[in-house]
Amino acid sequence: MSVAVRRRDVVEPLGVAVAGLLVAAGLVSLRVSGHASFATDPLGALALVGAAVVAAAAGVRLSAAGARRAATWSRWLTLAVLIYPVTALWAVGSHAVGLPGAALAIAVWSSAWIPSLVFGQLTASAAIREVGRRRSWPHAVVLVSMGLAVVTNLVLVVPAAPFTGVPTIAPESWHTRLAPLGLAVTLLSGLALLLLPVRLWRAALTSEGAARSRFAVAAAGTSAAPLTIVFCLLLAAARSPGGVDPSLGSVAFLVALAASGALSAACAVLASRGAVAPSHLLIVVRGTGMTAAALLVIGLGTMAAAPGVGFGATATAVLIAAATVVVLGGAWFGTGALARSLLTVADPLAAVPTRLERLTPRENEVLALLAEGASNAGIAQQLVVSTRTVDAHLRSIFAKLDLGGPGDLTNRRVRAARIWLEAQE
């Protein structure tokens, strides 16, 4: 079994890497043949391939950890990230040779980046979702709103560079009549991307025990999608009125999209493992906070440096420098304080008593909560596992502590708790 898992650890990511590199090679060949644009940029293509490999590896790890739903979403994330450069190859190739379906290919490519954001959020969220709940209405809201966004974008998209002049797949009159609907769907999908991060950050701040750090890591993973959208909006502002080269900004968006998928997958793996190490929690929380702060500074800088604002070169430089120091400095210290507050105050694994050395780290966590008087349901809620998993851990604990057969369950719970408490003295 372990050999099969190890092979799967390598085979799935390797297969994704090979497929992705073939697609990237196709895009590079189009670029060399004279179709140079951000759609065929090798940096963006390789970044997306790397993100797909990370998501594939995460899917294997999540399966091994028993997080089946998260593993399923991670594989959808892998497929979505990999399909995006495939649609770019289809769009550029169709446009290059003048195929009749070029307009459809371009519309699909223009909408294919949305699913990767959605599946990234669902991967990170599913890694921490309370086991036993078959359906999650926040997941349904995100899926439906993003599905509407994909369909609306597919129908109403107007091809831009490098496909300027290509006719749309819908009649021109649709763009005028359905413009309000498109705006409403865009706003709805943007709000939907905030739903999971808000709920998970709230859960991290209000829960107790080891679940706090897991909720925080999952929240950081779901925050990658809205941060990517904010980055996209800033790139639009950088083009006009900022005057930044559009192709350069578009390549940056591809890299940000890839980073978003990779971060969501990595956070899902961390959240599925149980208690998160303090160093890992600090890296994730600080990285998320610093990214948000950097986007804020970039936005302020872009607006300050835009033509027509009226600031001189010196005033603009001073303003950007001051914003950088204040915002990034505040984010650095603030995220550090937040990470420390999310750590469990008393770590039951800090000093494992000699008599309990046979227990696994997770069994020690279960026994510590049992000694605090928590019920099986309470233990399951704090560790974010099912009650069936808690029952299995307790049976293993009783056996390792030589507490006899299954005759008197209450007596065994009391004796196990007493063993833990006496070992702490």
C-alpha positions in Angstrom: 0.0 0.0 0.0 2.7 2.4 0.9 4.7 1.6 -2.2 1.5 2.3 -4.3 1.1 5.6 -2.5 4.7 6.6 -3.1 4.4 5.7 -6.8 1.2 7.8 -7.0 3.1 10.6 -5.3 5.4 10.7 -8.3 3.3 9.5 -11.2 0.4 12.0 -11.1 2.5 15.1 -10.8 4.9 13.8 -13.4 2.1 13.1 -15.8 0.8 16.6 -15.3 4.2 18.1 -15.7 4.8 16.3 -19.0 1.4 17.3 -20.4 1.9 20.9 -19.3 5.4 21.1 -20.8 4.0 19.8 -24.1 1.4 22.6 -24.1 4.0 25.2 -23.2 6.2 24.0 -26.0 3.2 24.4 -28.4 2.7 28.0 -27.2 6.5 28.8 -27.6 6.4 27.4 -31.1 3.5 29.8 -32.0 5.5 32.6 -30.4 8.6 31.8 -32.5 6.5 31.7 -35.6 5.5 35.3 -35.2 2.5 35.2 -32.8 4.1 36.9 -29.8 1.7 38.1 -27.1 1.1 37.5 -23.4 -1.0 34.4 -24.4 2.1 32.7 -25.7 4.6 34.1 -23.1 6.8 31.2 -21.8 7.0 32.7 -18.3 3.2 32.7 -17.9 2.9 29.2 -19.4 5.6 27.7 -17.2 4.1 29.3 -14.1 0.7 27.7 -14.9 2.3 24.3 -15.5 4.1 24.6 -12.1 0.9 25.4 -10.4 -0.8 22.4 -12.0 2.0 20.2 -10.7 1.7 21.6 -7.2 -2.1 21.0 -7.3 -1.6 17.4 -8.5 0.9 16.7 -5.8 -1.5 18.2 -3.2 -4.3 16.0 -4.4 -2.2 12.9 -3.7 -1.3 14.2 -0.2 -4.8 15.1 0.6 -6.0 11.6 -0.4 -3.4 10.0 1.8 -4.5 12.3 4.7 -8.2 11.1 4.3 -9.4 14.5 3.0 -11.2 13.1 0.1 -13.3 16.1 -0.8 -10.4 18.4 -0.8 -8.4 15.9 -2.9 -11.3 15.8 -5.4 -11.3 19.6 -5.6 -7.6 19.7 -5.9 -7.7 17.5 -9.0 -10.4 19.8 -10.5 -8.0 22.6 -9.7 -5.2 20.8 -11.5 -7.4 20.3 -14.6 -8.6 23.9 -14.6 -5.0 25.3 -14.3 -3.8 23.0 -17.1 -6.7 23.7 -19.4 -6.1 27.5 -19.4 -2.9 27.3 -21.4 -4.6 24.6 -23.6 -7.3 27.1 -24.4 -4.6 29.7 -25.2 -3.0 27.3 -27.6 -6.4 26.7 -29.2 -7.2 30.4 -29.4 -3.9 31.6 -30.8 -3.6 28.7 -33.2 -7.2 29.1 -34.5 -6.7 32.8 -35.0 -3.3 32.3 -36.7 -4.7 30.0 -39.4 -8.1 31.8 -39.6 -10.3 28.9 -38.6 -14.1 29.6 -38.5 -14.2 28.7 -34.8 -11.6 31.2 -33.8 -14.2 33.5 -32.1 -15.4 30.7 -29.9 -11.9 29.6 -29.0 -11.0 33.2 -28.0 -14.2 33.5 -25.9 -13.4 30.2 -24.1 -9.8 31.3 -23.4 -11.0 34.6 -22.1 -13.2 32.8 -19.5 -11.1 29.8 -18.7 -9.1 31.6 -15.9 -12.2 31.8 -13.6 -12.6 28.1 -12.7 -9.0 27.8 -11.3 -9.9 30.5 -8.7 -13.0 28.7 -7.7 -11.5 25.3 -7.4 -8.6 26.7 -5.5 -11.0 28.2 -2.9 -13.0 25.0 -2.7 -9.8 22.9 -2.2 -8.6 25.0 0.7 -12.0 25.2 2.3 -12.8 21.5 1.9 -9.6 20.6 3.8 -11.1 22.1 6.9 -14.8 21.6 6.5 -16.5 19.9 9.3 -16.7 16.2 8.5 -20.1 14.7 8.2 -21.8 17.6 6.4 -22.5 16.3 2.9 -23.4 19.7 1.6 -22.0 23.1 2.2 -24.2 26.1 1.1 -21.1 28.5 0.9 -19.6 26.1 -1.6 -22.8 26.0 -3.6 -23.0 29.8 -3.6 -19.4 30.1 -4.9 -20.0 27.4 -7.6 -23.2 28.9 -8.9 -22.0 32.5 -8.9 -18.8 31.6 -10.7 -20.7 29.4 -13.2 -22.8 32.5 -14.0 -19.6 34.6 -14.3 -18.1 32.1 -16.8 -21.3 32.0 -18.9 -21.7 35.7 -18.9 -18.1 36.4 -19.7 -18.2 33.8 -22.5 -21.2 35.4 -24.1 -20.4 39.1 -23.5 -16.6 39.1 -23.9 -15.2 41.5 -26.5 -11.9 40.2 -27.8 -9.0 42.5 -27.0 -5.3 42.4 -27.9 -3.9 40.2 -29.3 -7.3 39.3 -30.8 -8.6 42.8 -31.5 -11.1 42.8 -34.4 -12.3 39.3 -34.0 -16.1 39.2 -34.0 -17.9 38.2 -30.8 -19.8 35.0 -30.5 -23.0 36.8 -29.5 -24.8 39.5 -31.6 -23.6 43.1 -31.0 -27.0 44.1 -29.7 -26.6 41.6 -26.8 -23.6 43.6 -25.4 -25.8 46.7 -25.0 -28.9 45.0 -23.7 -27.1 42.6 -21.3 -24.5 45.1 -20.0 -26.4 45.7 -16.7 -26.8 41.9 -16.2 -23.1 41.4 -16.8 -22.2 44.1 -14.3 -24.6 42.5 -11.7 -23.0 39.1 -12.2 -19.5 40.5 -11.9 -20.4 42.1 -8.6 -22.1 38.9 -7.4 -19.1 36.8 -8.3 -16.7 39.2 -6.6 -18.8 39.1 -3.4 -19.0 35.3 -3.6 -15.2 35.0 -3.6 -15.2 36.8 -0.2 -17.7 34.4 1.4 -15.3 31.6 2.2 -12.4 33.7 3.4 -14.7 35.7 5.7 -16.3 32.6 7.2 -13.0 30.8 7.7 -11.1 33.8 9.2 -14.1 34.3 11.6 -13.9 30.6 12.5 -10.1 30.9 13.2 -10.6 33.9 15.5 -13.6 32.4 17.4 -12.7 28.7 17.7 -10.5 27.1 20.3 -7.6 24.7 20.4 -5.7 23.3 17.5 -8.6 24.1 15.1 -7.7 27.8 15.2 -4.5 27.3 13.2 -6.1 25.0 10.8 -8.9 27.4 10.1 -6.4 30.2 9.6 -4.4 28.3 7.1 -7.5 27.3 5.1 -8.7 30.9 5.3 -5.3 32.1 3.8 -5.8 29.5 1.0 -9.2 30.8 0.2 -8.0 34.4 0.3 -5.7 33.9 -2.7 -8.6 34.2 -5.1 -9.9 37.6 -4.1 -6.4 38.9 -3.8 -5.8 37.8 -7.4 -8.9 39.7 -8.5 -7.7 42.8 -6.7 -4.3 42.4 -8.5 -6.2 42.1 -11.8 -8.0 45.4 -11.1 -4.8 47.1 -10.2 -3.3 45.9 -13.5 -6.2 47.5 -15.3 -5.5 50.8 -13.4 -1.8 50.5 -14.2 -2.6 50.3 -17.9 -4.9 53.3 -17.8 -4.2 55.8 -16.3 -0.9 54.3 -15.2 0.5 53.8 -18.7 2.1 50.4 -18.0 2.6 48.1 -21.0 -0.5 45.9 -21.2 1.3 42.8 -22.2 3.7 43.1 -19.2 0.7 43.4 -16.9 -1.1 40.4 -18.5 2.0 38.2 -18.0 2.0 39.3 -14.4 -1.6 38.3 -14.1 -0.8 34.8 -15.4 1.9 34.4 -12.8 -0.4 35.7 -10.1 -3.1 33.2 -11.2 -0.6 30.4 -11.0 0.6 31.5 -7.6 -3.0 31.6 -6.3 -3.7 28.0 -7.3 -0.4 26.8 -5.9 -1.0 28.6 -2.6 -4.5 27.3 -2.2 -3.4 23.7 -2.8 -0.4 24.0 -0.4 -2.7 25.5 2.4 -5.1 22.7 1.9 -2.4 20.1 2.6 -1.2 22.0 5.7 -4.8 22.3 7.0 -5.5 18.6 6.5 -2.5 17.4 8.6 -3.9 18.4 12.0 -2.2 20.9 14.3 -0.2 23.4 12.2 3.4 24.1 13.2 3.9 27.7 14.5 6.5 28.4 11.8 4.2 27.3 9.1 1.3 29.3 10.5 3.5 32.4 10.7 4.6 32.0 7.1 1.1 31.5 5.7 -0.5 34.3 7.8 2.3 36.8 7.2 2.5 35.9 3.5 -1.2 36.6 3.0 -1.1 39.8 5.0 2.0 41.1 3.3 0.5 40.3 -0.2 -2.6 42.3 0.6 -0.5 45.2 2.0 1.7 45.1 -1.1 -1.4 45.3 -3.4 -2.6 48.3 -1.4 0.8 50.1 -1.8 0.8 49.3 -5.5 -2.6 50.7 -5.9 -1.7 53.9 -4.0 1.5 54.2 -6.0 -0.3 53.7 -9.4 -2.9 56.3 -8.6 -0.3 58.8 -7.3 1.9 58.4 -10.4 -0.9 58.6 -12.9 -0.9 61.4 -15.4 -3.3 64.2 -14.5 -3.1 63.7 -10.7 -0.9 66.7 -10.4 1.8 65.4 -8.0 5.4 66.2 -8.9 8.0 63.5 -9.1 9.4 64.3 -5.6 6.0 64.4 -4.0 5.0 61.1 -5.6 8.2 59.4 -4.5 7.8 60.6 -0.9 4.1 59.5 -0.8 5.0 56.0 -2.2 7.9 55.7 0.3 5.7 56.7 3.2 2.9 54.4 2.2 5.4 51.5 1.8 6.9 52.0 5.3 3.6 52.5 7.0 1.5 49.8 5.3 4.1 47.1 4.9 5.5 47.7 8.4 2.1 47.6 9.9 1.3 44.4 8.0 4.6 42.8 9.1 4.0 43.3 12.8 0.2 42.9 12.6 0.4 39.5 10.9 3.0 38.4 13.4 0.7 39.3 16.3 -2.2 37.6 14.6 -0.3 34.4 14.0 0.7 34.2 17.7 -2.9 34.8 18.8 -4.0 31.9 16.6 -1.6 29.4 18.3 -3.0 27.1 20.9 -2.2 28.5 24.3 -1.4 25.2 25.9 0.2 22.6 23.6 -0.5 19.1 24.9 2.3 17.8 22.8 5.0 20.1 24.3 6.1 17.5 26.7 4.8 14.0 26.1 4.8 12.0 29.4 6.9 8.8 29.4 3.9 6.6 30.0 2.1 8.0 26.9 5.0 7.7 24.5 3.3 4.9 22.6 0.5 7.3 21.6 0.6 9.1 18.3 0.6 12.9 18.3 -3.1 12.9 17.3 -4.0 10.4 20.0 -2.2 12.7 22.5 -4.4 15.6 21.3 -7.5 13.5 21.7 -6.5 12.3 25.2 -5.7 15.9 26.3 -9.2 17.0 25.3 -10.7 14.0 26.9 -9.0 14.9 30.2 -10.4 18.4 29.9 -13.9 16.9 30.0 -14.8 17.2 26.3 -17.3 14.7 24.9 -16.6 12.8 21.7 -18.6 15.4 19.7 -16.6 18.2 21.4 -13.3 16.6 20.6 -14.4 16.1 17.0 -15.4 19.7 16.7 -12.2 21.1 18.1 -10.0 18.8 16.0 -12.2 19.2 12.9 -12.7 15.4 12.4 -15.7 13.1 12.5 -17.0 11.5 15.7 -16.2 8.1 14.1 -12.6 9.1 13.9 -12.6 10.1 17.5 -14.0 6.7 18.5 -11.3 5.0 16.6 -8.6 7.1 18.3 -10.1 6.4 21.7 -10.2 2.6 21.1 -6.5 2.8 20.1 -5.7 4.9 23.2 -7.4 2.5 25.6 -5.6 -0.4 24.0 -2.2 1.2 24.2 -2.8 2.2 27.9 -3.9 -1.3 28.8 -7.3 -0.3 30.0 -9.0 -3.6 29.4 -11.9 -4.7 27.2 -14.9 -2.7 26.1 -16.9 -3.5 29.2 -17.1 -0.2 31.0 -16.5 2.7 28.6 -17.2 5.4 31.2 -14.7 3.9 33.6 -12.0 3.6 30.9 -12.5 7.3 29.9 -12.1 8.3 33.5 -9.0 6.2 34.0 -7.5 7.4 30.7 -8.1 11.0 31.7 -6.5 10.4 35.1 -3.4 8.9 33.5 -3.0 12.0 31.4 -3.6 14.4 34.3 -1.2 12.5 36.7 1.5 12.5 34.0 1.3 16.3 33.7 2.0 16.8 37.4 
